[in-house]
Amino acid sequence: MVTLLQQLTRGNALVLIVILGFGGSFHTGYHLTGLSSPSPYIQRFINSSWYDRYAEPPSPQTVTMIWSIIVSMYAVGALFGAVSVRFISDMLGRKKAIICNSFVAIVAAGIMLTSKGAKSYEMIIVARILYGYSSGLGMSIHMIYLGEISPTKIRGTVTLTSATFLSLGKLSAQFFGLSEILGREELWNILLCVPACLSVVQIIVLPFLPEAPRYLLIDKGDEKACKKALQSLWGQGDYSQEMDEMLMEQMTTEAAPPRSLLQLLRDRTVRWQIITMSTIYFCNQLSGMSAITIFSFDIFLEAGIPRDKIRYVTLGIGVSEIITSVSCGLIIEHTGRRPLLYGGYGAMSACLVLVTVTLNLKDVSYWVPYITTSLLMIFIIFFCGGPAGATATLTSEMFIQSNRVTALALGGMQRWFMIAVLGLVFPFLISILSSYCFVLFACVCLLGCLYTFFLLPETKAKTLLEISEEFKGITVCGKSFVKENSLETRL
């Protein structure tokens, strides 16, 4: 612990990590959770805006549909942000891309802030799309930036800070959403603009911090600038070992230049990395965590928690989430990525099965809803301390420089597409299946547990080239598809 703190404080690394976090995944966490508290106020705003415009109240189905669009358009915008990450980050570099992305977040906040006075729910939808674009682009570049500044020995801890700031964003949204602060009907538009203040700070501070060393050496071929960036980040010292590793990766990149999305999907040498990333993202998004985060108010209301206590329950869960995420950052280099993934998925599956049981017994006694809440809290702890933390690290380790940005763009597209679908479907799913929708989530978690236990190689304390070789060695029924692909290529 002392060694880690000493490493982080020798240069500007800790400052950069904090600035990137507050301008990156913090926004994603805040906006994923931010709608939960003011959801009844926004739905009343939709009613009143519709009535002022058409002199008649909208049908309940119309309000539900508009509300679902407001929720899901965030993910649609994020999907476009994830698609554009390669083009923007390669054209501008990591640092300038994040600065430009902060301006998008500020514009979105301006639209959201004025939507209430304009009595326009369409402006909320536009702001949510822009917020989504900013989050989709910003979170992807945030993860790339962290992976490209961190030494191998503490790469897991550094890259996991993206998950920590994601949890901190969720907690902040829950805190500011309290009725004693901004969670009131007259302030909901201000509540949804809070992260823009951090974007302003990022625009001011980030120009004084260094660009990612890997980007400077591997993509730009500037050894002098790379060494200067390393010394600025981690203090004065000899970084020949880190630069030698980058040069080896650069040689690999020159032999296999950056691929387009279609080329990456057709390349069997990264077959298992893509399958692994897609499977883990699929399991994370359909584990139930996204639904619980976005629709926590509705879920706890369905569970039987009194309406006036729901915000405090979600705040308690947010505190547990951030503590667990920080704890995961301290142990990930000791335990490795694989145990956190399969152990977390297994425990999450068991929790969701028990949640289904307690939801069906909620009328038996007044204390049953609190058992449900405790189970959901345990579920969130295992998610944040397992799959959420390990995924942020794993996805930055599985691909070498020539494939990393395209792969993260692919992963971002998948993540946000699934969140968009879930945002549209879940309000209807919970009304149709009620508590049994959690059985579907439990099955997804079980799939993640089995896949990561039997197929995922450990990546702890290995270079990116060593990790690439580990994935090439995966066989199913004694059959290696990578070798077959190499033979096909030679023929």
NORDATA-V561366 format. One record per residue. N is the residue number from 1. RES is the residue in three letters. SS is DSSP state (A for helix, B for strand, O for the rest). D_LAST is the distance of its C-alpha to the last C-alpha in Angstrom with 2 decimals. Layout:
n: <N,N>
res: <RES,RES>
ss: <SS,SS>
d_last: <D_LAST,D_LAST>
This chain:
n: <1,2,3,4,5,6,7,8,9,10,11,12,13,14,15,16,17,18,19,20,21,22,23,24,25,26,27,28,29,30,31,32,33,34,35,36,37,38,39,40,41,42,43,44,45,46,47,48,49,50,51,52,53,54,55,56,57,58,59,60,61,62,63,64,65,66,67,68,69,70,71,72,73,74,75,76,77,78,79,80,81,82,83,84,85,86,87,88,89,90,91,92,93,94,95,96,97,98,99,100,101,102,103,104,105,106,107,108,109,110,111,112,113,114,115,116,117,118,119,120,121,122,123,124,125,126,127,128,129,130,131,132,133,134,135,136,137,138,139,140,141,142,143,144,145,146,147,148,149,150,151,152,153,154,155,156,157,158,159,160,161,162,163,164,165,166,167,168,169,170,171,172,173,174,175,176,177,178,179,180,181,182,183,184,185,186,187,188,189,190,191,192,193,194,195,196,197,198,199,200,201,202,203,204,205,206,207,208,209,210,211,212,213,214,215,216,217,218,219,220,221,222,223,224,225,226,227,228,229,230,231,232,233,234,235,236,237,238,239,240,241,242,243,244,245,246,247,248,249,250,251,252,253,254,255,256,257,258,259,260,261,262,263,264,265,266,267,268,269,270,271,272,273,274,275,276,277,278,279,280,281,282,283,284,285,286,287,288,289,290,291,292,293,294,295,296,297,298,299,300,301,302,303,304,305,306,307,308,309,310,311,312,313,314,315,316,317,318,319,320,321,322,323,324,325,326,327,328,329,330,331,332,333,334,335,336,337,338,339,340,341,342,343,344,345,346,347,348,349,350,351,352,353,354,355,356,357,358,359,360,361,362,363,364,365,366,367,368,369,370,371,372,373,374,375,376,377,378,379,380,381,382,383,384,385,386,387,388,389,390,391,392,393,394,395,396,397,398,399,400,401,402,403,404,405,406,407,408,409,410,411,412,413,414,415,416,417,418,419,420,421,422,423,424,425,426,427,428,429,430,431,432,433,434,435,436,437,438,439,440,441,442,443,444,445,446,447,448,449,450,451,452,453,454,455,456,457,458,459,460,461,462,463,464,465,466,467,468,469,470,471,472,473,474,475,476,477,478,479,480,481,482,483,484,485,486,487,488,489,490,491>
res: <MET,VAL,THR,LEU,LEU,GLN,GLN,LEU,THR,ARG,GLY,ASN,ALA,LEU,VAL,LEU,ILE,VAL,ILE,LEU,GLY,PHE,GLY,GLY,SER,PHE,HIS,THR,GLY,TYR,HIS,LEU,THR,GLY,LEU,SER,SER,PRO,SER,PRO,TYR,ILE,GLN,ARG,PHE,ILE,ASN,SER,SER,TRP,TYR,ASP,ARG,TYR,ALA,GLU,PRO,PRO,SER,PRO,GLN,THR,VAL,THR,MET,ILE,TRP,SER,ILE,ILE,VAL,SER,MET,TYR,ALA,VAL,GLY,ALA,LEU,PHE,GLY,ALA,VAL,SER,VAL,ARG,PHE,ILE,SER,ASP,MET,LEU,GLY,ARG,LYS,LYS,ALA,ILE,ILE,CYS,ASN,SER,PHE,VAL,ALA,ILE,VAL,ALA,ALA,GLY,ILE,MET,LEU,THR,SER,LYS,GLY,ALA,LYS,SER,TYR,GLU,MET,ILE,ILE,VAL,ALA,ARG,ILE,LEU,TYR,GLY,TYR,SER,SER,GLY,LEU,GLY,MET,SER,ILE,HIS,MET,ILE,TYR,LEU,GLY,GLU,ILE,SER,PRO,THR,LYS,ILE,ARG,GLY,THR,VAL,THR,LEU,THR,SER,ALA,THR,PHE,LEU,SER,LEU,GLY,LYS,LEU,SER,ALA,GLN,PHE,PHE,GLY,LEU,SER,GLU,ILE,LEU,GLY,ARG,GLU,GLU,LEU,TRP,ASN,ILE,LEU,LEU,CYS,VAL,PRO,ALA,CYS,LEU,SER,VAL,VAL,GLN,ILE,ILE,VAL,LEU,PRO,PHE,LEU,PRO,GLU,ALA,PRO,ARG,TYR,LEU,LEU,ILE,ASP,LYS,GLY,ASP,GLU,LYS,ALA,CYS,LYS,LYS,ALA,LEU,GLN,SER,LEU,TRP,GLY,GLN,GLY,ASP,TYR,SER,GLN,GLU,MET,ASP,GLU,MET,LEU,MET,GLU,GLN,MET,THR,THR,GLU,ALA,ALA,PRO,PRO,ARG,SER,LEU,LEU,GLN,LEU,LEU,ARG,ASP,ARG,THR,VAL,ARG,TRP,GLN,ILE,ILE,THR,MET,SER,THR,ILE,TYR,PHE,CYS,ASN,GLN,LEU,SER,GLY,MET,SER,ALA,ILE,THR,ILE,PHE,SER,PHE,ASP,ILE,PHE,LEU,GLU,ALA,GLY,ILE,PRO,ARG,ASP,LYS,ILE,ARG,TYR,VAL,THR,LEU,GLY,ILE,GLY,VAL,SER,GLU,ILE,ILE,THR,SER,VAL,SER,CYS,GLY,LEU,ILE,ILE,GLU,HIS,THR,GLY,ARG,ARG,PRO,LEU,LEU,TYR,GLY,GLY,TYR,GLY,ALA,MET,SER,ALA,CYS,LEU,VAL,LEU,VAL,THR,VAL,THR,LEU,ASN,LEU,LYS,ASP,VAL,SER,TYR,TRP,VAL,PRO,TYR,ILE,THR,THR,SER,LEU,LEU,MET,ILE,PHE,ILE,ILE,PHE,PHE,CYS,GLY,GLY,PRO,ALA,GLY,ALA,THR,ALA,THR,LEU,THR,SER,GLU,MET,PHE,ILE,GLN,SER,ASN,ARG,VAL,THR,ALA,LEU,ALA,LEU,GLY,GLY,MET,GLN,ARG,TRP,PHE,MET,ILE,ALA,VAL,LEU,GLY,LEU,VAL,PHE,PRO,PHE,LEU,ILE,SER,ILE,LEU,SER,SER,TYR,CYS,PHE,VAL,LEU,PHE,ALA,CYS,VAL,CYS,LEU,LEU,GLY,CYS,LEU,TYR,THR,PHE,PHE,LEU,LEU,PRO,GLU,THR,LYS,ALA,LYS,THR,LEU,LEU,GLU,ILE,SER,GLU,GLU,PHE,LYS,GLY,ILE,THR,VAL,CYS,GLY,LYS,SER,PHE,VAL,LYS,GLU,ASN,SER,LEU,GLU,THR,ARG,LEU>
ss: <O,A,A,A,A,A,A,A,A,O,O,O,A,A,A,A,A,A,A,A,A,A,A,O,A,A,A,A,A,A,A,A,A,A,A,A,A,A,A,A,A,A,A,A,A,A,A,A,A,A,A,A,A,A,O,O,O,O,O,A,A,A,A,A,A,A,A,A,A,A,A,A,A,A,A,A,A,A,A,A,A,A,A,O,A,A,A,A,A,A,A,A,A,A,A,A,A,A,A,A,A,A,A,A,A,A,A,A,A,A,A,A,A,A,A,A,A,A,O,O,A,A,A,A,A,A,A,A,A,A,A,A,A,A,A,A,A,A,A,A,A,A,A,A,A,A,A,A,A,O,O,A,A,A,A,A,A,A,A,A,A,A,A,A,A,A,A,A,A,A,A,A,A,A,A,A,O,O,O,O,O,O,O,O,A,A,A,A,A,A,A,O,O,O,O,A,A,A,A,A,A,A,A,A,A,A,A,A,O,O,O,O,A,A,A,A,A,A,A,O,O,O,A,A,A,A,A,A,A,A,A,A,A,A,O,O,O,O,O,A,A,A,A,A,A,A,A,A,A,A,A,A,A,A,A,O,O,O,O,O,A,A,A,A,A,A,O,A,A,A,A,A,A,A,A,A,A,A,A,A,A,A,A,A,A,O,O,O,A,A,A,A,A,A,O,A,A,A,A,A,A,A,A,O,O,O,A,A,A,A,A,A,A,A,A,A,A,A,A,A,A,A,A,A,A,A,A,A,A,A,A,A,A,A,A,O,A,A,A,A,A,A,A,A,A,A,A,A,A,A,A,A,A,A,A,A,A,A,A,A,O,O,O,O,O,O,O,A,A,A,A,A,A,A,A,A,A,A,A,A,A,A,A,A,A,A,A,A,A,A,A,A,A,A,A,A,A,O,O,O,A,A,A,A,A,A,A,A,A,A,A,A,A,A,A,A,A,A,A,A,A,A,A,A,A,A,A,A,A,A,A,A,A,A,A,A,A,A,A,A,A,A,A,A,A,A,A,A,A,A,A,A,A,A,O,O,O,O,O,O,O,O,O,A,A,A,A,A,A,A,A,A,O,O,O,B,O,O,B,O,A,A,A,A,A,A,A,A,A,A,O>
d_last: <52.33,54.39,51.41,49.45,52.42,52.90,49.29,49.58,52.94,52.39,51.05,50.50,47.73,50.08,51.53,48.12,47.04,50.27,50.09,46.47,47.43,50.46,48.67,45.42,45.14,48.97,49.04,46.54,48.62,51.85,50.85,49.24,52.57,55.00,55.51,56.60,60.11,61.15,59.55,62.97,64.34,61.45,61.79,65.52,64.69,62.52,65.53,68.01,65.84,65.30,69.03,70.06,67.80,68.47,71.82,70.54,68.62,64.95,63.99,62.54,59.23,59.13,59.80,57.11,54.56,55.48,55.41,51.95,50.74,52.28,50.48,47.05,47.01,46.68,43.28,42.32,43.22,41.32,38.21,38.43,39.12,35.98,33.90,35.42,35.08,32.02,33.49,36.95,36.13,33.77,36.30,39.43,38.35,39.21,42.94,43.74,41.71,43.86,47.04,46.27,45.44,48.90,50.54,48.93,50.46,53.84,53.80,52.96,55.89,58.22,57.36,57.81,61.10,62.61,61.40,64.42,66.96,65.24,65.27,61.70,59.17,56.66,56.90,56.00,52.84,51.96,52.69,50.54,47.58,48.05,48.57,45.33,43.41,44.93,44.07,40.46,39.80,42.12,40.92,37.24,38.15,40.59,37.91,35.60,38.60,39.64,36.20,36.11,39.63,39.67,39.25,37.03,40.12,41.76,38.84,39.52,43.18,42.71,40.10,42.16,45.03,43.39,44.13,47.61,48.47,47.15,49.67,52.32,51.86,52.42,55.47,56.88,56.60,58.42,61.05,61.77,61.77,64.87,67.92,69.83,67.39,65.45,64.90,67.71,67.76,69.02,66.33,63.04,61.72,62.46,60.76,57.48,57.71,58.18,54.65,55.14,57.55,54.76,52.61,55.48,55.58,51.83,52.20,55.04,53.61,49.84,50.12,51.73,48.87,45.65,42.21,39.35,38.41,34.65,34.67,36.68,34.48,30.89,31.30,34.15,33.66,37.40,38.07,41.83,42.03,39.82,42.17,45.19,43.93,43.31,46.83,48.33,46.73,47.17,49.94,50.13,47.98,45.06,41.78,39.54,37.65,36.92,35.93,33.65,31.83,31.59,30.34,27.51,26.65,27.00,24.45,21.97,23.03,22.55,18.95,18.48,21.26,23.24,21.61,23.41,24.31,21.75,18.91,20.22,20.38,16.76,15.58,15.02,15.78,19.33,19.41,22.27,24.23,24.41,25.32,27.89,29.42,29.67,31.19,33.71,34.71,35.11,37.28,39.27,40.18,40.94,42.63,45.89,46.38,45.90,48.30,50.84,50.64,51.05,53.44,55.32,58.68,58.07,56.61,59.56,61.97,60.47,60.76,64.49,64.83,67.84,66.85,68.71,66.91,63.29,62.82,64.02,61.71,58.67,59.92,60.13,56.59,55.47,57.23,55.51,52.13,52.58,53.98,51.08,48.51,50.21,50.44,46.72,46.09,48.18,46.47,42.79,42.01,43.85,42.61,39.03,37.29,36.22,39.77,41.16,38.69,38.95,42.65,43.46,41.74,43.46,46.89,46.43,45.68,48.85,50.92,49.95,50.90,54.27,54.66,54.36,57.11,59.45,59.06,60.28,63.21,64.20,67.58,68.61,69.87,70.06,67.93,64.85,63.45,63.59,61.58,58.94,59.07,58.72,55.66,54.04,54.91,53.29,50.20,50.01,50.57,47.66,45.44,46.40,46.36,43.02,40.31,41.74,42.00,38.78,36.69,37.83,36.72,33.48,32.05,32.66,30.94,27.68,25.96,25.68,27.40,24.58,24.28,27.86,29.78,27.38,27.22,31.01,31.40,29.38,31.54,34.66,33.89,33.51,36.64,38.86,37.76,38.75,42.01,42.82,42.36,44.36,47.09,47.51,47.32,49.07,52.64,52.38,50.50,53.27,55.92,54.28,53.04,55.45,54.80,52.10,49.56,49.23,47.91,44.79,44.39,44.95,42.06,39.71,40.94,40.33,36.69,36.33,38.02,35.76,32.47,33.51,35.02,32.11,28.97,29.98,29.64,32.57,32.20,35.67,36.11,32.41,30.79,28.35,25.44,26.62,26.89,23.33,22.21,24.66,23.07,19.55,21.27,22.62,21.87,23.35,24.34,22.33,19.05,17.17,15.30,14.31,12.42,10.62,9.83,8.67,6.21,5.13,5.46,3.80,0.00>
